[in-house]
Amino acid sequence: MKRKVWLLTAAALWIISAAALGGCSAYHKIEEETSGPKVEVVESQTEQEEGPTLAPNTGEPETVPSLEVEEEDTFNPEIILATDVHYFAKELTDFGQAYQTMAEQGDGKLALYVWEITDAFLDEMVERKPQTLILSGDLTLEGERGSHEALASKLERVKEAGIQVLVIPGNHDINNPKAAAYKGSDAIPVVQTTPDDFREIYGEFGYQDAISCDPNSLSYMAETPDGWKEKFSTFNPSADWLKWPFVIVMQEVYPYFRGVVNNTEDEAAIALARLFRIAIMHRMTDMYGPIPYSKIVDEQGGISLAVSYDSQKDVYTQMLKELDEVDVVLKENLNLGTEAFRKFDDVYYGDMNKWHKYTNSLKLRMAIRMSYVDPATAQQVAEAAVSAGVITSNADNAWLTVEENRASMIFNGWNDHRVGADIISYMNGYNDPRRPKMFTTVKLDERVGGQNVKVDGYAGIRIGIDVANKDEVKDRYSKPVIATESPYLWMNAAEITFLRAEGALRGWNMGGDAKSLYEQAITLSFDQYGLTGADAYVADSQNKPQAYTDPMRTYSVAAPASTITIAWQDGDDKFEANLERIITQKWIAMFPCTVEAWSEYRRTGYPKLLPVVVNNSGGVINDKVIKIRRLWYPPREYSNNQYITEAVKMLGGDDNGATPLWWDKKPRTP
């Protein structure tokens, strides 16, 4: 049996389960990464392009042919300097005799090809993606204002590609009496460019953000970027970032999945491979909506990613059917000794009973997600899952043990992410005892006895900001408590018990009443961290989320995002308040499962979050109603999959971050 492939399939699951989404993430990025675009918090790791396996009954190595995998994109820190563009606006000539004469003499020699040269150069810059492009004079032929305006317009697309563009004039560019248009046999004087004109035309290409500027020479000092400008948290992720949770995950998962299903007859191994595929692709469909799913694996076992999409409703229907089939196999193997898979299982070490509970817990998670779009099916699936047996004990929490926790590398090694302001503001207001187990402390200013003193406390960073200088802020905000050897959390008993509490709140049979399950879930979270005091915490009806105070005194907010308390309130009229309690406490308890938290936020509108500071969606995403509701398909998919147009039609809206998914049906009001 090809158990090595099974192991690699398991490893692939954390690629996406570890990924976080900045818009609703508990984290925020404070500086650029240096090893590739990522989903805001945790890098998607790719071990290798091909999955070595053991052939059946031979023990001989076999290579599972891999699907096409691109090389990992990397952040490019280079600065490119270009000079003497001598751009000339086409509108200023009819290419007559005067123009030809000018072009054949002196500085006009390049004028015949300046448009092709400029476009080719800018194309190369967009593809190469340097950190900074500097254009020094002479930018234009003879300082024609129209030529400057035309060049600035062309530079827009370089800036939109996430490249910093800085320009500076040369002796041809300012107050040049030779500025002319060439029509027929005449050189006709045109509007020259003054220093003020130049600063206005190229304001976004250095002058607006200059540290200092000499008014006479127009030379200036500027800083190179100290942080990504295109990111999920400001609703403008780059094409590379969009590619990772879709294209790269597809490419990494399916070769290993194929390696299992095509190269073993072991039903348990195949069932686990199917389970992992469902878990991974469930997260993908909850990020994008329609995805290729049912047709990827054909009847002969072949795999193609360029197939037609399934609507999200059909994806859910198919996944739930497959989970039922997986569950049948796992139940038949509950007595299988752990030795069969211990060596290859870094989550439950071959314990089929725990995988059985995980399977039903995943069904419950999916059922609750459908509560607003298909409540009857949601109730049926949820009740069946709970009856079959879900995770109820921390001993059954799904943790993936790894040799290197890449989140630790990002937080502690690169030192360029911090915990978000929202979750810490809630937990500070609740005086939550879990904070020392979850976050590092920082020095905060506090007024004591009429004097300002430094005290230890917890502070998060606002989501959706552009940090100018990482070194100035990195010590002012908390990090998660995480180490290289820390495992990745996939699912815990607290989350599943909160799901049951919500089901009970809706009148479903969840094996307990909503209040008891809610309080039990909080207790499980305390127990997970080895803490006592849950009884007093769940009874707290006074403490509320704290208003956010920015340690840098820049993005503070006068009022908290929510006033929800912890203690349960009885009464049918308290349904919405109790739902907010459940989702808020679940958000805290399943930290740092941020993709799952984002999905629940979109489904319910909870927890209530602070507005983003910078909304770069161009008005597409209304942050006052709900934040980013889905990821849009990466450009690569438009190039490689002919069925992408059909997928967009299935969305029922545009392919952007404002279009809700199939299950996102709860009404929203500003």
TIPA-205722 format. One record per residue (C-alpha): z negated, y, x; residue number from 1. Coordinates in nm, 2 decimals, padded with zeros to 4 digits. Layout:
# residues N
       zz       yy       xx   pos
        Z        Y        X   NUM
...
This chain:
# residues 670
       zz       yy       xx   pos
    00.00    00.00    00.00     1
    00.08    00.34    00.13     2
   -00.26    00.48    00.11     3
   -00.19    00.75    00.37     4
    00.05    00.91    00.13     5
   -00.22    00.90   -00.14     6
   -00.45    01.08    00.10     7
   -00.19    01.35    00.17     8
   -00.13    01.39   -00.20     9
   -00.50    01.45   -00.24    10
   -00.49    01.70    00.05    11
   -00.21    01.89   -00.12    12
   -00.42    01.96   -00.43    13
   -00.64    02.20   -00.24    14
   -00.34    02.40   -00.13    15
   -00.33    02.55   -00.48    16
   -00.69    02.48   -00.59    17
   -00.81    02.70   -00.30    18
   -00.56    02.98   -00.38    19
   -00.70    03.29   -00.55    20
   -00.55    03.57   -00.75    21
   -00.64    03.91   -00.65    22
   -00.62    04.07   -00.99    23
   -00.91    03.87   -01.13    24
   -01.04    03.74   -00.80    25
   -01.39    03.75   -00.69    26
   -01.25    03.86   -00.36    27
   -01.06    04.16   -00.23    28
   -00.85    04.19    00.08    29
   -00.93    04.47    00.33    30
   -00.67    04.42    00.60    31
   -00.35    04.25    00.68    32
   -00.35    03.88    00.77    33
   -00.17    03.79    01.09    34
   -00.05    03.44    01.00    35
    00.16    03.47    00.69    36
    00.16    03.60    00.33    37
   -00.10    03.45    00.11    38
   -00.24    03.45   -00.24    39
   -00.49    03.72   -00.18    40
   -00.78    03.51   -00.06    41
   -00.71    03.17    00.09    42
   -00.41    03.07    00.29    43
   -00.20    02.79    00.16    44
   -00.21    02.54    00.44    45
    00.08    02.31    00.52    46
   -00.01    02.02    00.74    47
    00.34    01.88    00.81    48
    00.68    01.86    00.66    49
    00.70    01.49    00.64    50
    00.45    01.24    00.51    51
    00.40    00.94    00.74    52
    00.31    00.63    00.55    53
    00.26    00.26    00.59    54
    00.53    00.04    00.44    55
    00.42   -00.23    00.20    56
    00.29   -00.54    00.36    57
    00.42   -00.45    00.70    58
    00.18   -00.20    00.86    59
    00.49   -00.03    01.00    60
    00.53    00.35    00.99    61
    00.77    00.49    00.75    62
    00.87    00.84    00.69    63
    00.89    00.98    00.34    64
    01.20    01.20    00.33    65
    01.08    01.55    00.27    66
    01.22    01.80    00.03    67
    01.35    02.12    00.19    68
    01.06    02.32    00.33    69
    01.10    02.66    00.48    70
    00.92    02.76    00.79    71
    00.60    02.96    00.73    72
    00.66    03.33    00.70    73
    00.45    03.53    00.93    74
    00.33    03.89    00.93    75
    00.54    04.08    01.17    76
    00.34    04.35    01.36    77
    00.64    04.49    01.55    78
    00.75    04.86    01.54    79
    01.12    04.94    01.56    80
    01.25    05.27    01.68    81
    01.60    05.38    01.59    82
    01.76    05.71    01.69    83
    02.07    05.93    01.63    84
    02.17    05.79    01.29    85
    02.39    06.10    01.23    86
    02.42    06.01    00.86    87
    02.67    06.20    00.65    88
    02.69    06.21    00.27    89
    03.02    06.08    00.14    90
    03.01    06.35   -00.13    91
    03.07    06.61    00.14    92
    03.42    06.49    00.23    93
    03.75    06.38    00.09    94
    03.83    06.21    00.42    95
    04.12    06.46    00.48    96
    04.25    06.62    00.79    97
    03.94    06.83    00.87    98
    03.72    06.52    00.84    99
    03.95    06.32    01.07   100
    03.96    06.59    01.33   101
    03.58    06.62    01.33   102
    03.54    06.24    01.35   103
    03.76    06.21    01.65   104
    03.57    06.46    01.85   105
    03.22    06.49    01.99   106
    02.93    06.37    01.77   107
    03.16    06.28    01.49   108
    03.29    05.97    01.65   109
    03.06    05.75    01.45   110
    03.12    05.93    01.13   111
    03.40    05.69    01.03   112
    03.16    05.40    01.01   113
    02.82    05.56    00.96   114
    02.78    05.42    00.61   115
    02.86    05.06    00.71   116
    02.64    05.09    01.02   117
    02.35    05.24    00.83   118
    02.36    04.99    00.55   119
    02.38    04.69    00.79   120
    02.09    04.83    00.99   121
    01.87    04.88    00.68   122
    01.97    04.53    00.56   123
    01.85    04.39    00.88   124
    01.52    04.58    00.86   125
    01.45    04.45    00.51   126
    01.52    04.10    00.62   127
    01.33    04.13    00.95   128
    01.03    04.31    00.79   129
    00.88    04.50    01.09   130
    00.55    04.66    01.03   131
    00.69    05.01    01.09   132
    01.04    05.16    01.12   133
    01.06    05.49    01.31   134
    01.38    05.70    01.28   135
    01.39    05.99    01.52   136
    01.66    06.26    01.51   137
    01.93    06.32    01.48   138
    01.91    06.18    01.13   139
    02.22    06.36    01.00   140
    02.55    06.48    01.13   141
    02.47    06.85    01.13   142
    02.16    06.89    00.92   143
    02.34    06.90    00.58   144
    02.07    06.90    00.30   145
    02.29    06.66    00.10   146
    02.31    06.42    00.39   147
    01.93    06.42    00.43   148
    01.88    06.36    00.06   149
    02.13    06.07    00.07   150
    01.96    05.91    00.37   151
    01.62    05.95    00.21   152
    01.75    05.77   -00.10   153
    01.87    05.48    00.12   154
    01.53    05.45    00.29   155
    01.36    05.39   -00.04   156
    01.45    05.02   -00.04   157
    01.31    04.97    00.30   158
    00.98    05.13    00.19   159
    00.99    04.91   -00.13   160
    01.02    04.60    00.10   161
    00.67    04.69    00.23   162
    00.78    04.85    00.55   163
    00.63    05.17    00.67   164
    00.90    05.42    00.74   165
    00.84    05.73    00.96   166
    01.10    05.99    01.03   167
    01.12    06.30    01.26   168
    01.39    06.55    01.30   169
    01.62    06.61    01.60   170
    01.80    06.93    01.71   171
    02.09    06.86    01.46   172
    01.86    06.83    01.15   173
    01.70    07.17    01.09   174
    01.85    07.51    01.03   175
    02.19    07.40    01.18   176
    02.47    07.66    01.12   177
    02.72    07.38    01.17   178
    02.63    07.21    00.84   179
    02.96    07.17    00.66   180
    03.16    06.98    00.41   181
    03.51    06.86    00.51   182
    03.77    06.90    00.24   183
    04.14    06.89    00.31   184
    04.20    07.09    00.63   185
    03.89    07.30    00.59   186
    03.53    07.28    00.72   187
    03.33    07.45    00.45   188
    02.97    07.57    00.52   189
    02.71    07.39    00.30   190
    02.33    07.43    00.24   191
    02.14    07.38    00.56   192
    01.80    07.21    00.58   193
    01.49    07.42    00.64   194
    01.17    07.28    00.78   195
    01.01    07.30    00.43   196
    01.31    07.12    00.29   197
    01.28    06.85    00.55   198
    00.91    06.79    00.48   199
    00.98    06.78    00.10   200
    01.28    06.54    00.13   201
    01.10    06.30    00.37   202
    00.75    06.35    00.23   203
    00.69    05.98    00.16   204
    00.83    05.89    00.50   205
    00.54    06.02    00.71   206
    00.46    06.37    00.62   207
    00.25    06.31    00.31   208
    00.01    06.08    00.49   209
    00.02    06.25    00.83   210
   -00.31    06.29    01.01   211
   -00.19    06.62    01.15   212
    00.15    06.80    01.17   213
    00.29    07.08    01.38   214
    00.46    07.33    01.15   215
    00.70    07.45    01.41   216
    00.84    07.12    01.55   217
    00.76    06.91    01.25   218
    00.61    06.65    01.48   219
    00.31    06.47    01.35   220
    00.05    06.20    01.40   221
    00.05    05.90    01.17   222
   -00.14    05.57    01.15   223
    00.04    05.24    01.12   224
   -00.07    05.03    00.82   225
   -00.41    04.88    00.83   226
   -00.36    04.67    00.52   227
   -00.10    04.52    00.29   228
    00.05    04.76    00.04   229
    00.21    04.49   -00.17   230
   -00.05    04.26   -00.32   231
   -00.16    04.09   -00.64   232
   -00.46    04.32   -00.69   233
   -00.24    04.62   -00.72   234
    00.01    04.43   -00.94   235
    00.30    04.45   -00.68   236
    00.30    04.13   -00.48   237
    00.59    04.09   -00.24   238
    00.85    03.82   -00.29   239
    00.69    03.62    00.00   240
    00.35    03.62   -00.17   241
    00.51    03.51   -00.50   242
    00.68    03.23   -00.33   243
    00.37    03.06   -00.20   244
    00.20    02.94   -00.51   245
    00.53    02.82   -00.66   246
    00.80    02.72   -00.42   247
    00.58    02.62   -00.13   248
    00.34    02.42   -00.34   249
    00.64    02.24   -00.51   250
    00.78    02.15   -00.17   251
    00.46    02.03   -00.03   252
    00.33    01.82   -00.32   253
    00.63    01.62   -00.44   254
    00.73    01.44   -00.12   255
    00.38    01.29   -00.10   256
    00.38    01.22   -00.47   257
    00.71    01.04   -00.44   258
    00.57    00.85   -00.14   259
    00.30    00.70   -00.35   260
    00.49    00.61   -00.67   261
    00.79    00.47   -00.49   262
    00.61    00.27   -00.22   263
    00.32    00.09   -00.38   264
    00.25   -00.12   -00.69   265
   -00.12   -00.04   -00.68   266
   -00.19    00.10   -01.03   267
   -00.50    00.28   -00.92   268
   -00.33    00.46   -00.64   269
   -00.04    00.56   -00.86   270
   -00.29    00.68   -01.13   271
   -00.47    00.90   -00.88   272
   -00.14    01.04   -00.75   273
   -00.04    01.12   -01.11   274
   -00.38    01.28   -01.17   275
   -00.35    01.51   -00.86   276
    00.00    01.61   -00.96   277
   -00.13    01.71   -01.31   278
   -00.42    01.90   -01.16   279
   -00.19    02.09   -00.92   280
    00.08    02.16   -01.17   281
   -00.17    02.26   -01.44   282
   -00.27    02.55   -01.22   283
    00.09    02.64   -01.16   284
    00.19    02.65   -01.52   285
   -00.12    02.86   -01.59   286
    00.00    03.11   -01.33   287
    00.37    03.12   -01.43   288
    00.42    02.96   -01.77   289
    00.73    02.74   -01.80   290
    00.78    02.52   -01.49   291
    01.00    02.23   -01.39   292
    00.79    01.92   -01.47   293
    00.91    01.64   -01.69   294
    01.25    01.60   -01.52   295
    01.15    01.64   -01.16   296
    01.10    01.26   -01.11   297
    01.40    01.07   -01.25   298
    01.40    00.71   -01.37   299
    01.50    00.58   -01.03   300
    01.21    00.76   -00.86   301
    01.42    01.04   -00.71   302
    01.29    01.39   -00.70   303
    01.48    01.72   -00.75   304
    01.32    02.06   -00.78   305
    01.63    02.23   -00.92   306
    01.60    02.09   -01.27   307
    01.55    02.25   -01.61   308
    01.21    02.39   -01.70   309
    00.97    02.27   -01.96   310
    00.81    02.53   -02.19   311
    00.44    02.56   -02.12   312
    00.36    02.40   -02.46   313
    00.57    02.10   -02.36   314
    00.41    02.09   -02.01   315
    00.06    02.08   -02.17   316
    00.17    01.81   -02.42   317
    00.32    01.59   -02.14   318
    00.02    01.64   -01.91   319
   -00.23    01.54   -02.18   320
   -00.02    01.23   -02.25   321
   -00.02    01.14   -01.88   322
   -00.40    01.21   -01.85   323
   -00.45    00.95   -02.13   324
   -00.24    00.70   -01.94   325
   -00.43    00.78   -01.61   326
   -00.76    00.73   -01.79   327
   -00.66    00.39   -01.92   328
   -00.59    00.27   -01.56   329
   -00.90    00.42   -01.42   330
   -01.12    00.26   -01.69   331
   -00.96   -00.07   -01.59   332
   -01.07   -00.01   -01.23   333
   -01.42    00.12   -01.28   334
   -01.56   -00.18   -01.11   335
   -01.33   -00.15   -00.81   336
   -01.54   -00.12   -00.50   337
   -01.54    00.21   -00.32   338
   -01.42    00.05    00.00   339
   -01.07    00.03   -00.15   340
   -01.02    00.41   -00.12   341
   -01.32    00.54    00.07   342
   -01.12    00.60    00.38   343
   -00.86    00.80    00.21   344
   -01.06    00.99   -00.05   345
   -01.23    01.31    00.07   346
   -01.36    01.40   -00.27   347
   -01.53    01.10   -00.43   348
   -01.49    00.85   -00.15   349
   -01.33    00.58   -00.36   350
   -01.57    00.61   -00.66   351
   -01.35    00.54   -00.96   352
   -01.63    00.62   -01.21   353
   -01.63    00.98   -01.08   354
   -01.25    01.01   -01.10   355
   -01.27    00.88   -01.45   356
   -01.51    01.17   -01.54   357
   -01.30    01.42   -01.35   358
   -00.99    01.31   -01.56   359
   -01.17    01.37   -01.89   360
   -01.32    01.69   -01.76   361
   -00.97    01.82   -01.68   362
   -00.86    01.72   -02.03   363
   -01.15    01.93   -02.17   364
   -01.06    02.22   -01.95   365
   -00.70    02.21   -02.09   366
   -00.82    02.16   -02.44   367
   -01.03    02.48   -02.43   368
   -00.74    02.67   -02.29   369
   -00.55    02.59   -02.61   370
   -00.82    02.71   -02.84   371
   -00.64    03.02   -02.96   372
   -00.29    02.88   -02.98   373
   -00.35    02.53   -03.13   374
   -00.71    02.50   -03.23   375
   -00.67    02.17   -03.42   376
   -00.52    01.99   -03.12   377
   -00.76    02.16   -02.89   378
   -01.06    02.03   -03.09   379
   -00.91    01.68   -03.11   380
   -00.85    01.66   -02.73   381
   -01.18    01.82   -02.64   382
   -01.39    01.59   -02.86   383
   -01.21    01.28   -02.73   384
   -01.26    01.39   -02.37   385
   -01.64    01.45   -02.42   386
   -01.67    01.12   -02.60   387
   -01.50    00.93   -02.31   388
   -01.73    01.08   -02.06   389
   -01.71    01.41   -01.86   390
   -01.89    01.55   -01.56   391
   -02.25    01.62   -01.66   392
   -02.44    01.60   -01.33   393
   -02.40    01.79   -01.00   394
   -02.38    01.45   -00.83   395
   -02.03    01.43   -00.98   396
   -01.91    01.77   -00.88   397
   -01.56    01.76   -00.72   398
   -01.58    01.89   -00.36   399
   -01.30    01.84   -00.11   400
   -01.43    01.79    00.24   401
   -01.20    01.93    00.51   402
   -01.21    01.96    00.88   403
   -01.16    02.33    00.86   404
   -01.22    02.55    00.56   405
   -00.94    02.81    00.58   406
   -01.13    03.05    00.36   407
   -01.40    03.06    00.63   408
   -01.13    03.15    00.88   409
   -01.02    03.44    00.67   410
   -01.36    03.58    00.59   411
   -01.54    03.51    00.92   412
   -01.26    03.47    01.17   413
   -01.01    03.73    01.06   414
   -01.29    03.92    00.89   415
   -01.05    04.08    00.64   416
   -01.17    03.98    00.29   417
   -01.48    04.07    00.10   418
   -01.64    03.98   -00.23   419
   -01.52    04.18   -00.53   420
   -01.73    04.45   -00.69   421
   -01.73    04.30   -01.04   422
   -01.92    03.97   -00.98   423
   -02.18    04.14   -00.76   424
   -02.23    04.42   -01.01   425
   -02.30    04.16   -01.28   426
   -02.53    03.96   -01.06   427
   -02.71    04.27   -00.92   428
   -02.78    04.38   -01.28   429
   -02.91    04.04   -01.37   430
   -03.12    04.03   -01.05   431
   -02.96    03.69   -01.01   432
   -03.15    03.45   -00.78   433
   -02.82    03.28   -00.68   434
   -02.70    03.58   -00.48   435
   -02.86    03.47   -00.14   436
   -02.69    03.14   -00.17   437
   -02.35    03.29   -00.25   438
   -02.32    03.62   -00.06   439
   -02.42    03.78    00.26   440
   -02.63    04.09    00.26   441
   -02.53    04.43    00.39   442
   -02.73    04.75    00.46   443
   -02.74    04.98    00.16   444
   -02.86    05.34    00.13   445
   -03.17    05.37   -00.10   446
   -03.40    05.66   -00.18   447
   -03.76    05.56   -00.10   448
   -04.05    05.80   -00.10   449
   -03.81    06.10   -00.10   450
   -03.62    05.97    00.20   451
   -03.30    05.78    00.26   452
   -03.36    05.44    00.40   453
   -03.14    05.13    00.47   454
   -03.23    04.82    00.27   455
   -03.07    04.48    00.25   456
   -02.86    04.42   -00.06   457
   -02.53    04.30   -00.20   458
   -02.22    04.51   -00.25   459
   -01.87    04.42   -00.35   460
   -01.54    04.60   -00.29   461
   -01.33    04.74   -00.58   462
   -01.03    04.54   -00.68   463
   -00.69    04.71   -00.65   464
   -00.75    04.96   -00.37   465
   -00.57    05.04   -00.05   466
   -00.81    05.03    00.25   467
   -00.72    05.29    00.51   468
   -00.92    05.15    00.80   469
   -01.08    04.80    00.80   470
   -01.32    04.87    01.08   471
   -01.48    05.15    00.87   472
   -01.55    04.93    00.57   473
   -01.59    04.56    00.68   474
   -01.96    04.59    00.74   475
   -02.03    04.77    00.41   476
   -01.94    04.49    00.18   477
   -02.07    04.13    00.13   478
   -01.89    03.81    00.22   479
   -01.93    03.47    00.06   480
   -02.17    03.24    00.23   481
   -01.91    03.01    00.38   482
   -01.87    02.81    00.71   483
   -01.59    02.62    00.88   484
   -01.73    02.29    00.75   485
   -01.79    02.41    00.39   486
   -01.61    02.19    00.13   487
   -01.37    02.33   -00.14   488
   -01.50    02.33   -00.49   489
   -01.25    02.19   -00.75   490
   -01.48    02.15   -01.05   491
   -01.86    02.14   -01.11   492
   -02.09    02.02   -01.39   493
   -02.18    02.38   -01.48   494
   -01.82    02.47   -01.56   495
   -01.78    02.15   -01.78   496
   -02.10    02.22   -01.96   497
   -02.00    02.57   -02.03   498
   -01.67    02.44   -02.17   499
   -01.88    02.21   -02.40   500
   -02.09    02.51   -02.50   501
   -01.78    02.70   -02.61   502
   -01.65    02.40   -02.80   503
   -01.98    02.37   -02.98   504
   -01.97    02.75   -03.05   505
   -01.64    02.68   -03.23   506
   -01.80    02.40   -03.44   507
   -01.66    02.11   -03.24   508
   -01.86    01.79   -03.16   509
   -01.96    01.84   -02.79   510
   -02.27    01.63   -02.78   511
   -02.51    01.92   -02.83   512
   -02.54    02.26   -02.98   513
   -02.39    02.57   -02.82   514
   -02.72    02.74   -02.72   515
   -02.86    02.42   -02.55   516
   -02.54    02.35   -02.36   517
   -02.52    02.71   -02.25   518
   -02.87    02.70   -02.11   519
   -02.82    02.36   -01.96   520
   -02.51    02.49   -01.78   521
   -02.70    02.77   -01.62   522
   -02.97    02.53   -01.51   523
   -02.71    02.30   -01.36   524
   -02.58    02.60   -01.16   525
   -02.93    02.68   -01.03   526
   -02.98    02.32   -00.94   527
   -02.65    02.31   -00.75   528
   -02.79    02.58   -00.52   529
   -03.13    02.42   -00.50   530
   -03.30    02.70   -00.70   531
   -03.57    02.71   -00.96   532
   -03.63    02.98   -01.22   533
   -03.35    02.89   -01.46   534
   -03.59    02.90   -01.76   535
   -03.69    03.25   -01.70   536
   -03.33    03.36   -01.63   537
   -03.19    03.22   -01.95   538
   -03.46    03.39   -02.15   539
   -03.38    03.73   -02.00   540
   -03.27    03.96   -02.29   541
   -03.32    04.29   -02.10   542
   -03.12    04.29   -01.78   543
   -02.75    04.40   -01.80   544
   -02.47    04.43   -01.55   545
   -02.51    04.71   -01.30   546
   -02.29    05.02   -01.28   547
   -02.10    05.00   -00.95   548
   -02.21    05.21   -00.66   549
   -01.96    05.20   -00.37   550
   -02.14    05.19   -00.04   551
   -01.85    05.41    00.09   552
   -01.91    05.66   -00.19   553
   -01.54    05.65   -00.29   554
   -01.49    05.43   -00.59   555
   -01.82    05.43   -00.77   556
   -01.83    05.40   -01.15   557
   -02.08    05.57   -01.37   558
   -02.10    05.30   -01.64   559
   -02.09    04.92   -01.61   560
   -01.79    04.73   -01.73   561
   -02.01    04.54   -01.98   562
   -02.36    04.55   -02.13   563
   -02.39    04.18   -02.21   564
   -02.73    04.03   -02.16   565
   -02.81    03.67   -02.05   566
   -03.03    03.54   -02.34   567
   -02.85    03.36   -02.63   568
   -02.84    03.53   -02.96   569
   -02.86    03.33   -03.28   570
   -02.63    03.40   -03.58   571
   -02.27    03.36   -03.68   572
   -02.22    03.73   -03.63   573
   -02.30    03.68   -03.26   574
   -02.00    03.46   -03.20   575
   -01.81    03.71   -02.98   576
   -02.12    03.82   -02.78   577
   -02.21    03.46   -02.71   578
   -01.86    03.38   -02.61   579
   -01.88    03.66   -02.36   580
   -02.21    03.52   -02.23   581
   -02.05    03.17   -02.19   582
   -01.74    03.30   -02.00   583
   -01.94    03.54   -01.79   584
   -02.19    03.29   -01.68   585
   -01.92    03.03   -01.62   586
   -01.74    03.28   -01.40   587
   -02.05    03.31   -01.19   588
   -02.13    02.94   -01.18   589
   -01.78    02.82   -01.08   590
   -01.74    03.07   -00.80   591
   -01.51    03.07   -00.60   592
   -01.27    02.89   -00.84   593
   -01.08    03.21   -00.89   594
   -00.75    03.08   -01.04   595
   -00.95    02.91   -01.31   596
   -01.16    03.23   -01.37   597
   -00.84    03.43   -01.40   598
   -00.70    03.19   -01.66   599
   -01.02    03.22   -01.87   600
   -01.02    03.59   -01.83   601
   -00.67    03.61   -01.97   602
   -00.75    03.37   -02.25   603
   -01.07    03.54   -02.37   604
   -01.08    03.89   -02.22   605
   -01.41    03.80   -02.04   606
   -01.58    03.88   -01.82   607
   -01.51    04.25   -01.87   608
   -01.38    04.39   -01.54   609
   -01.35    04.73   -01.39   610
   -01.00    04.88   -01.40   611
   -00.80    04.85   -01.08   612
   -00.79    05.17   -00.88   613
   -00.43    05.15   -00.78   614
   -00.18    05.01   -01.04   615
    00.16    04.97   -00.87   616
    00.33    04.79   -01.15   617
    00.53    05.10   -01.24   618
    00.38    05.11   -01.59   619
    00.46    04.75   -01.67   620
    00.10    04.63   -01.68   621
   -00.14    04.81   -01.90   622
   -00.47    04.77   -01.72   623
   -00.66    04.92   -02.01   624
   -00.57    04.62   -02.23   625
   -00.57    04.33   -01.99   626
   -00.48    04.30   -01.63   627
   -00.20    04.09   -01.48   628
   -00.12    03.81   -01.73   629
    00.10    03.59   -01.52   630
    00.29    03.57   -01.20   631
    00.66    03.63   -01.22   632
    00.90    03.38   -01.07   633
    00.99    03.44   -00.70   634
    01.34    03.56   -00.61   635
    01.40    03.22   -00.44   636
    01.39    03.05   -00.77   637
    01.66    03.27   -00.91   638
    01.88    03.17   -00.62   639
    01.80    02.80   -00.62   640
    01.76    02.70   -00.98   641
    02.04    02.76   -01.22   642
    01.80    02.70   -01.52   643
    01.58    03.00   -01.44   644
    01.74    03.21   -01.72   645
    01.64    02.94   -01.97   646
    01.28    02.95   -01.84   647
    01.26    03.33   -01.89   648
    01.38    03.29   -02.25   649
    01.09    03.04   -02.30   650
    00.84    03.31   -02.20   651
    00.92    03.52   -02.51   652
    00.92    03.83   -02.29   653
    01.03    03.97   -01.96   654
    00.97    03.79   -01.63   655
    00.69    04.02   -01.53   656
    00.31    04.04   -01.51   657
    00.27    04.18   -01.86   658
    00.41    03.89   -02.06   659
    00.14    03.66   -02.19   660
    00.15    03.28   -02.15   661
    00.18    03.04   -02.44   662
   -00.20    02.99   -02.48   663
   -00.28    03.36   -02.43   664
   -00.29    03.45   -02.80   665
   -00.62    03.64   -02.85   666
   -00.55    03.99   -02.98   667
   -00.62    04.27   -02.74   668
   -00.68    04.63   -02.81   669
   -00.72    04.92   -02.57   670
